[in-house]
Amino acid sequence: MKPSYPTMHWEGVLPAITTPFTADGQVDHEFLARHARWLVDNGCTGVVALGSLGESPTLRFEEKVAILQTAVTALGTRAPVVAGIGAVGTAEAVELARQAERIGCSGLMILPPYVYAGDPREMLQHVATILRSTRLSCMLYNNPIAYRTDFLPEQIARLADEHPNLHAVKESSGDVRRITALRALHGNRLAILVGVDDLIVEGVRAGAVGWIAGLANALPRESVALFNLARRGPSPKLEKLHHWFLPLLRLDTHNKFVQLIKLVQQETGTGSERVRPPRLPLTGAERKAALALIRSSLARRPKEPALATRARP
């Protein structure tokens, strides 16, 4: 009998989980499993694997499948695993989507092609082909800054009308007005999730119901607390926590966000700064400045019992 995996609910804090590597550059599956469980232990509603923060373009196809299998096995029925579906070509993306469904992922995050940024007809066809290939609940990842493809609200409306398994949008344009525009077109038909860490408070105020979070890899309880406070509305507690967290959240908007977030993980004892080339760990003045910011922030880390993390992975 096929195992029963969690139903996908596109809400709450879903970390875009980093991919851990061993000293020789291989995927560290043992740590990955512990890390996924730890994130859920600390209040996250699931994990998103193989995203931009997961260094997906540097992973071979078989590595991607193995990572999804590890995450699904680690979380079982506790929380959903979302598979990032990114590839150079549409055929490979479809095959990865089918493998994710076979393994037991609960949802898919569909990315534009990695290399070719085509016109709207081509990019919409790419997404539509993946949507037709799966029964899983899907989220469209709109990140024109990174992928040079901008899915406009009207285009997303057409996709949603034609594909009933498109249930959510990860909005990473950096423009909070996009959330307002999507809600005006779709109401509650599509769940909108913030995909840029330092926009989470504004995004929730505009109507976002979830957060694909980066810094949650190192600071999950703080991320969950910030999200929940933002959903309740303005308050002194929200303002205080947001003010503390914002310098760290802004690391997610940097070109070297992978190195920076992994460095925060290393400083908090929740991971390693190892990355896969062509990325390299930070060095020199760049590393010194990053560590100064990170350590200064962590020295002022909130002490409230509600934010205390459970044992680290």
C-alpha positions, 0 to 999 in steps of 0.5 A, a space after each residue: 500500500 502506498 504511504 499516505 503523505 501530508 496534504 499540501 496547505 500553502 501557508 505558514 513558514 516553509 523554509 527554502 531548505 539549504 543543501 548541506 555538503 560534506 567536506 568532499 562536496 557530496 550531499 550530506 543526507 544524514 544532516 539534511 534529514 536531521 535539519 528537516 526534522 529540526 525545522 519542523 520541530 521548531 514550528 515550520 509547516 514544511 520544507 521546500 527543497 531544490 530551490 535557489 537557496 538549495 543550489 539546485 542548478 549545481 545538483 545533478 538530476 540523480 542528486 535532486 531525486 535523492 534529496 527529495 527522497 531523504 526529505 520525504 523519508 525524514 518527515 514522513 507524515 509530519 509535514 509536507 515536502 515541496 519539490 523545487 522543479 527547475 531545469 534547463 529544459 522542459 522535458 527534464 523539469 517534467 521528469 523531475 516533477 514525476 519523480 517528486 510525485 512518485 517519491 511522495 512529495 506533497 507539492 511542487 514549486 515550479 521555476 522558469 528554465 534556468 538559462 533561457 529567459 524566453 517570451 511570455 508564450 514560451 515561459 507560460 507553455 513551460 509552466 503549463 506543461 509541468 502543471 499538466 504532468 502532475 496531480 500534485 498541488 503546485 506553486 508558481 515561483 515568480 522571481 524576475 530578478 533572479 530568472 529574468 522571467 516575470 509572470 504578470 498577475 494577468 498571466 498567472 490568472 490565465 494559468 490558474 483558470 486553465 490548471 486547477 492544480 495551481 494553488 499558490 504563487 511565491 511572489 519574489 519580485 520585491 514589489 508588495 503591490 504584486 500581492 495586492 494585484 494578485 488578490 484583486 484578480 484571484 481573491 482566495 483562489 491562489 495562496 500568496 507566499 512571500 519569497 523575499 525575507 525582508 518583505 515578510 511583514 509588508 507582504 503579510 499586511 498585503 494579504 500573503 498567507 505564507 513565507 518561503 523563508 531563507 533565514 529560517 534555516 538558522 533561526 526557525 523560531 524567530 521566523 515563525 514568531 515574526 510571521 505569526 505576529 505579522 498576521 496578528 497585526 501591528 504591535 510593539 512585539 512585532 516592531 521589536 522583533 522585526 527591528 532586530 531581525 531585519 539586518 539578517 533578513 536583508 542577507 536574503 536579497 544579496 547576490 551571495 545570499 546562499 553563502 551568507 545564509 549558510 554562514 548564519 547557519 554556521 554561526 548558529 551551529 545549525 549548518 555549514 558554510 560549504 557551498 558548491 562551485 562556482 560559489 565559494 565561501 566568503 573571504 577577506 573584507 566581505 567575510 569580515 563584514 558579514 561576520 560582524 553583522 551576523 555576530 552583532 545581531 546574534 549577540 542581541 538575539 531575543 531571549 523570550 522563552 517563546 523564541 527558544 529553539 529546540 536542540 540543534 540538528 
